[in-house]
Amino acid sequence: MELQIEGLFRKQAAVQIHEYLHKELGEADETDVRASYTLRDLFDCRVCAGHIMQVYVKGIMEACTAEDGSLIFGTEQEVSGGEAKAIIQRIYQKELRFPKKASEERQVVPVCITEEEALHMLLTEKYPVLVDVRTKREFEEGHVKGAEHIPLMELMKNPYGVSAYRDEPILFYCTKGIQSRVAAQCLLEAGYTKVFHFAWNGQI
């Protein structure tokens, strides 16, 4: 397999590169992808988010700066010839990469639970808060009974709007568990102490 990423959207390039790392080079994924949470457009393409996380934290593809100074991946920007060449070099020569690590202040990791564990908590805890962080369309198509709907991007703008009580259990869910993990991390950093996340497969 030969990588041809020049002219692709950066989100498309991320998918191809990540799959190439797996299938052709046998390179394992990074387990700590929290550094990618700073990318404002990370979930513009939810299908691509996992791929973007990996190529970014590995230091293969760099972030861009938006007009307001925030970091973005630039999902809809095209990969130029010069950028494509630099990316290919970083794929094969790890010493040229710029791996990203979460800052020391962000070492607390949210707890991932199963659907069964989530159901048990909802039934036994005194005041559990259940939050669906998916899109409005996904929520309307089906959700866990009793769940509040707060889309991830809205939650990230104001994590304190989820609950006034920081010591009561808060459970986030989405379909694959990626967005809910970001939401949970966001609340932990805001000072909440009992935060959990899980992937919902329609079992509860």
KEDO-402418 format. One record per residue: residue in one letter; x, y, z of N, C-alpha, C in turn. Coordinates in steps of 0.001 Angstrom, whole numbers. Layout:
N
A/X/Y/Z/X/Y/Z/X/Y/Z
...
This chain:
204
M/842/-1196/0/0/0/0/877/1246/0
E/605/2153/-936/1371/3395/-1022/476/4554/-631
L/971/5383/254/181/6516/729/196/7661/-269
Q/-986/8115/-647/-1135/9280/-1511/-2063/10251/-791
I/-1486/11194/-73/-2321/12078/741/-2347/13523/257
E/-1501/13861/-694/-1502/15232/-1216/-2846/15531/-1869
G/-3430/16694/-1521/-4705/17096/-2101/-5921/16578/-1349
L/-5730/15639/-406/-6845/15142/391/-7197/16155/1478
F/-8430/16105/1968/-8752/16856/3168/-7938/16254/4306
R/-7579/17070/5272/-6728/16585/6365/-7406/15456/7152
K/-8728/15496/7260/-9430/14425/7971/-9307/13106/7182
Q/-9344/13172/5863/-9187/11976/5043/-7766/11434/5143
A/-6809/12347/5166/-5413/11934/5296/-5185/11238/6632
A/-5820/11760/7695/-5666/11163/9028/-6142/9714/9039
V/-7262/9455/8379/-7805/8092/8310/-6818/7168/7589
Q/-6346/7598/6430/-5429/6769/5651/-4127/6503/6396
I/-3594/7531/7048/-2325/7381/7771/-2485/6427/8944
H/-3555/6612/9718/-3771/5757/10888/-3935/4292/10467
E/-4700/4055/9415/-4886/2683/8934/-3577/2106/8399
Y/-2778/2943/7769/-1483/2506/7256/-555/2111/8404
L/-550/2902/9467/276/2598/10635/-84/1228/11206
H/-1373/930/11204/-1853/-351/11740/-1518/-1515/10805
K/-1999/-1401/9572/-1953/-2539/8647/-574/-2790/8059
E/135/-1729/7737/1422/-1886/7058/2621/-1858/8000
L/2546/-1035/9039/3701/-879/9929/3522/-1574/11275
G/2298/-2021/11571/2047/-2712/12823/2270/-1846/14046
E/2055/-545/13905/2299/384/15005/1085/462/15926
A/1317/302/17210/226/320/18187/-305/1731/18404
D/-1558/1820/18830/-2165/3116/19134/-1629/3670/20445
E/-1670/4989/20556/-1374/5653/21822/-2597/5494/22721
T/-2378/5191/23982/-3502/5009/24898/-3953/6323/25532
D/-3052/7271/25674/-3389/8567/26252/-3526/9587/25126
V/-4757/9897/24768/-5004/10824/23653/-5572/12154/24136
R/-5444/12421/25430/-6046/13633/25996/-5501/14915/25392
A/-4270/14897/24909/-3690/16109/24320/-4498/16571/23106
S/-5191/15638/22461/-5971/16001/21267/-7267/16715/21612
Y/-7668/16688/22878/-8929/17316/23264/-8903/18828/23086
T/-7714/19406/22928/-7618/20853/22729/-8005/21264/21312
L/-8111/20303/20401/-8461/20609/19013/-9956/20908/18932
R/-10295/22142/18638/-11689/22580/18684/-12583/21851/17681
D/-12021/21431/16563/-12833/20772/15536/-12656/19255/15539
L/-12205/18703/16661/-11920/17269/16731/-13109/16414/16321
F/-14318/16822/16724/-15492/16002/16451/-16357/16554/15318
D/-15780/17419/14483/-16527/17875/13306/-16881/16685/12423
C/-15970/15731/12364/-16229/14469/11666/-16068/13367/12701
R/-17185/12894/13262/-17096/11932/14354/-16478/10605/13907
V/-16684/10252/12645/-16106/9011/12120/-14579/9094/12109
C/-14065/10294/11872/-12617/10481/11752/-11930/10783/13078
A/-12694/11072/14142/-12115/11576/15386/-11023/10670/15951
G/-11269/9366/15996/-10278/8442/16535/-8987/8447/15742
H/-9101/8565/14428/-7921/8617/13558/-7149/9916/13783
I/-7890/11018/13873/-7262/12319/14096/-6502/12324/15418
M/-7128/11776/16460/-6469/11712/17769/-5105/11044/17661
Q/-5052/9909/16956/-3822/9132/16890/-2725/9833/16098
V/-3040/10368/14928/-1981/11009/14131/-1517/12315/14767
Y/-2407/12927/15573/-2014/14167/16250/-1127/13878/17457
V/-1563/12987/18349/-757/12729/19557/562/12040/19217
K/598/11305/18104/1855/10686/17679/2815/11715/17090
G/2303/12901/16771/3157/13951/16220/3413/13802/14740
I/2510/13112/14051/2657/12928/12601/2003/14081/11841
M/815/14486/12281/137/15646/11699/-10/16706/12781
E/339/17936/12438/315/19037/13396/-1044/19743/13402
A/-1274/20531/14433/-2496/21334/14530/-2354/22608/13713
C/-3474/23266/13482/-3501/24573/12832/-4035/25583/13852
T/-3873/26848/13552/-4376/27884/14439/-5523/28611/13756
A/-6669/28660/14446/-7838/29353/13905/-7662/30863/14056
E/-8550/31626/13449/-8465/33083/13496/-8545/33623/14919
D/-9279/32909/15792/-9410/33371/17169/-8269/32887/18060
G/-7281/32219/17455/-6115/31759/18207/-6232/30370/18782
S/-7404/29746/18664/-7586/28397/19202/-6961/27359/18265
L/-6671/26196/18830/-6099/25113/18034/-7192/24325/17341
I/-6973/24023/16070/-7880/23162/15315/-7037/22172/14518
F/-7656/21094/14084/-6952/20140/13236/-7016/20598/11771
G/-8045/21353/11443/-8217/21791/10053/-8762/20670/9202
T/-9833/20054/9667/-10359/18843/9022/-10675/19034/7540
E/-11149/20234/7162/-11561/20467/5774/-10482/21135/4929
Q/-9303/21324/5491/-8209/21910/4722/-7501/20821/3919
E/-7003/21183/2747/-6309/20215/1899/-4836/20094/2299
V/-4317/18894/2150/-2903/18638/2430/-2083/19112/1234
S/-1174/20045/1463/-342/20564/378/778/19584/67
G/1464/19835/-1041/2569/18957/-1436/3682/18935/-400
G/4038/20113/110/5100/20197/1112/4715/19521/2407
E/3468/19708/2818/2999/19081/4056/2969/17566/3899
A/2508/17100/2743/2444/15658/2500/3831/15027/2608
K/4830/15692/2050/6198/15177/2098/6694/15081/3537
A/6424/16129/4339/6863/16140/5738/6148/15059/6543
I/4876/14872/6266/4096/13850/6977/4635/12458/6672
I/4909/12174/5404/5442/10867/5010/6775/10602/5713
Q/7596/11620/5811/8883/11456/6495/8672/11107/7962
R/7685/11767/8609/7442/11508/10022/6846/10118/10256
I/6149/9597/9262/5593/8242/9389/6719/7222/9544
Y/7747/7369/8719/8835/6373/8695/9981/6703/9639
Q/10164/7986/9974/11266/8390/10848/10695/8996/12133
K/10560/8155/13145/9909/8578/14389/10645/9723/15077
E/11957/9829/14838/12706/10905/15484/12295/12277/14950
L/11580/12321/13834/11126/13583/13264/9742/13991/13782
R/9112/13123/14528/7768/13385/15032/7801/14349/16227
F/6631/14947/16488/6464/15840/17624/5307/15330/18478
P/5527/14248/19232/4428/13655/20019/3860/14633/21035
K/2550/14542/21235/1851/15440/22158/1481/14687/23419
K/1738/15302/24539/1381/14734/25833/481/15704/26576
A/-424/15143/27365/-1283/15985/28189/-438/16657/29259
S/-838/17853/29645/-83/18577/30669/-185/17865/32005
E/741/18164/32892/787/17501/34202/-502/17731/34991
E/-1171/18853/34740/-2395/19137/35482/-3543/18243/35057
R/-3365/17479/33986/-4484/16704/33445/-4242/15200/33553
Q/-3703/14763/34671/-3367/13367/34823/-4509/12499/35340
V/-5586/13122/35855/-6722/12343/36330/-7507/11843/35129
V/-7775/10547/35107/-8455/9919/33971/-9846/9467/34392
P/-10881/9763/33608/-12241/9346/33964/-12389/7826/33927
V/-13327/7321/34690/-13547/5880/34797/-14496/5400/33705
C/-14052/4418/32931/-14888/3811/31905/-15634/2630/32527
I/-16953/2590/32344/-17756/1509/32900/-18549/825/31791
T/-19098/-330/32081/-19935/-1052/31129/-21375/-561/31250
E/-22212/-946/30296/-23629/-591/30376/-24267/-1194/31627
E/-23859/-2411/31955/-24409/-3079/33128/-24046/-2315/34406
E/-22804/-1859/34478/-22369/-1080/35640/-23106/255/35704
A/-23341/853/34538/-24079/2117/34490/-25500/1916/35002
L/-26150/845/34566/-27513/557/35011/-27555/359/36520
H/-26571/-363/37047/-26511/-595/38489/-26386/730/39247
M/-25541/1622/38759/-25365/2919/39416/-26637/3744/39352
L/-27319/3709/38218/-28551/4478/38056/-29635/3990/39011
L/-29602/2696/39322/-30616/2107/40192/-30278/2230/41679
T/-28999/2344/41981/-28595/2302/43393/-28096/3631/43958
E/-27523/4493/43115/-27031/5776/43609/-28217/6710/43905
K/-28016/7626/44846/-29120/8479/45290/-29522/9530/44258
Y/-28534/10268/43728/-28856/11323/42763/-27936/11246/41532
P/-28018/10175/40756/-27138/10084/39580/-27628/10996/38445
V/-26693/11540/37705/-27024/12360/36538/-26551/11605/35303
L/-27440/11383/34362/-27113/10662/33128/-27186/11633/31958
V/-26086/11734/31198/-26021/12725/30119/-25642/12073/28796
D/-26450/12336/27785/-26196/11887/26411/-25487/13035/25692
V/-24254/12793/25211/-23484/13874/24583/-23477/13793/23057
R/-24352/12964/22490/-24402/12816/21029/-25141/13998/20387
T/-25329/13927/19083/-26012/15000/18367/-27509/14964/18659
K/-28186/16057/18337/-29637/16134/18542/-30350/15052/17748
R/-29921/14828/16514/-30559/13803/15679/-30426/12424/16299
E/-29221/12090/16761/-28996/10788/17387/-29834/10629/18650
F/-29917/11694/19434/-30701/11648/20666/-32176/11410/20357
E/-32676/12104/19343/-34088/11965/18989/-34412/10598/18408
E/-33419/9968/17792/-33633/8632/17217/-33699/7550/18291
G/-33209/7857/19475/-33250/6887/20560/-32220/7215/21620
H/-32610/7080/22890/-31694/7384/23985/-32109/6617/25231
V/-31238/6617/26223/-31538/5967/27492/-32624/6767/28199
K/-33621/6074/28702/-34729/6737/29394/-34206/7551/30577
G/-34629/8798/30631/-34239/9662/31738/-32957/10448/31502
A/-32304/10239/30356/-31046/10937/30085/-31281/12386/29696
E/-30395/13263/30162/-30389/14647/29707/-29596/14699/28411
H/-29932/15635/27544/-29175/15774/26301/-28358/17056/26323
I/-27022/16902/26353/-26108/18042/26273/-25036/17684/25246
P/-25126/18184/24014/-24112/17876/22999/-22716/18211/23483
L/-21740/17439/23069/-20378/17582/23578/-19837/19002/23456
M/-19979/19630/22287/-19405/20957/22097/-20052/21981/23038
E/-21335/21830/23295/-22027/22722/24233/-21508/22499/25646
L/-21313/21239/26004/-20820/20906/27337/-19416/21458/27568
M/-18563/21377/26551/-17187/21840/26689/-17120/23351/26902
K/-18125/24071/26414/-18150/25526/26606/-18526/25881/28043
N/-19345/25030/28671/-19765/25313/30046/-19975/24001/30809
P/-18903/23372/31290/-19032/22103/32009/-19804/22230/33317
Y/-19850/23431/33874/-20523/23627/35154/-22050/23605/35019
G/-22545/23619/33799/-23986/23573/33592/-24581/22190/33727
V/-23748/21170/33834/-24237/19792/33942/-24906/19557/35288
S/-24266/19988/36349/-24807/19791/37690/-24169/20798/38642
A/-24968/21234/39602/-24451/22171/40605/-23687/21429/41695
Y/-23841/20115/41736/-23228/19305/42784/-22042/18526/42228
R/-20864/18822/42732/-19651/18237/42165/-19263/16890/42765
D/-19977/16452/43793/-19633/15183/44438/-20674/14099/44217
E/-21609/14338/43323/-22609/13321/43007/-22267/12664/41667
P/-22635/11399/41478/-22231/10668/40267/-22827/11236/38979
I/-21964/11403/37980/-22384/11870/36665/-21908/10855/35640
L/-22831/10357/34836/-22520/9334/33841/-22755/9904/32444
F/-21731/9860/31599/-21847/10305/30220/-21860/9097/29293
Y/-22611/9210/28212/-22558/8129/27226/-22681/8671/25807
C/-22152/7875/24874/-22307/8122/23434/-22299/6740/22784
T/-22123/6685/21487/-22197/5392/20812/-20905/4599/20918
K/-19768/5245/20697/-18497/4530/20688/-17668/4738/21957
G/-18063/5666/22795/-17332/5902/24033/-16248/6951/23929
I/-16057/7519/22745/-15002/8526/22564/-15474/9893/23048
Q/-16636/10320/22576/-17150/11627/22987/-17466/11662/24478
S/-18005/10567/24983/-18337/10530/26417/-17077/10596/27268
R/-15980/10033/26783/-14711/10108/27519/-14207/11548/27567
V/-14330/12266/26458/-13914/13668/26423/-14771/14495/27393
A/-16074/14235/27385/-16975/14948/28282/-16605/14699/29741
A/-16352/13431/30068/-15997/13073/31440/-14690/13745/31859
Q/-13712/13759/30953/-12432/14403/31248/-12633/15897/31507
C/-13496/16492/30720/-13775/17926/30849/-14336/18241/32236
L/-15239/17388/32735/-15813/17642/34052/-14827/17375/35178
L/-13983/16371/35008/-12956/16121/36023/-12062/17340/36180
E/-11699/17934/35062/-10830/19106/35101/-11547/20326/35670
A/-12884/20282/35646/-13671/21379/36208/-13910/21187/37703
G/-13399/20082/38259/-13495/19873/39697/-14520/18868/40161
Y/-15218/18212/39239/-16183/17179/39631/-15420/15905/40005
T/-15944/15151/40953/-15168/14045/41514/-15669/12644/41164
K/-16954/12492/40857/-17500/11156/40572/-18032/11139/39138
V/-17129/10988/38190/-17472/11081/36775/-17166/9759/36074
F/-18111/9282/35269/-17975/8002/34587/-18434/8150/33138
H/-17992/7235/32287/-18456/7260/30893/-18584/5847/30358
F/-19461/5689/29353/-19625/4363/28745/-20163/4493/27330
A/-19982/3425/26577/-20529/3340/25215/-21888/2666/25281
W/-22887/3320/24718/-24254/2791/24783/-24571/1982/23524
N/-24935/736/23722/-25292/-147/22609/-26763/-547/22640
G/-27550/216/23371/-28979/-44/23421/-29401/-1126/24393
Q/-28501/-1498/25300/-28817/-2573/26239/-29588/-2074/27463
I/-29517/-782/27724/-30265/-230/28862/-31170/900/28379
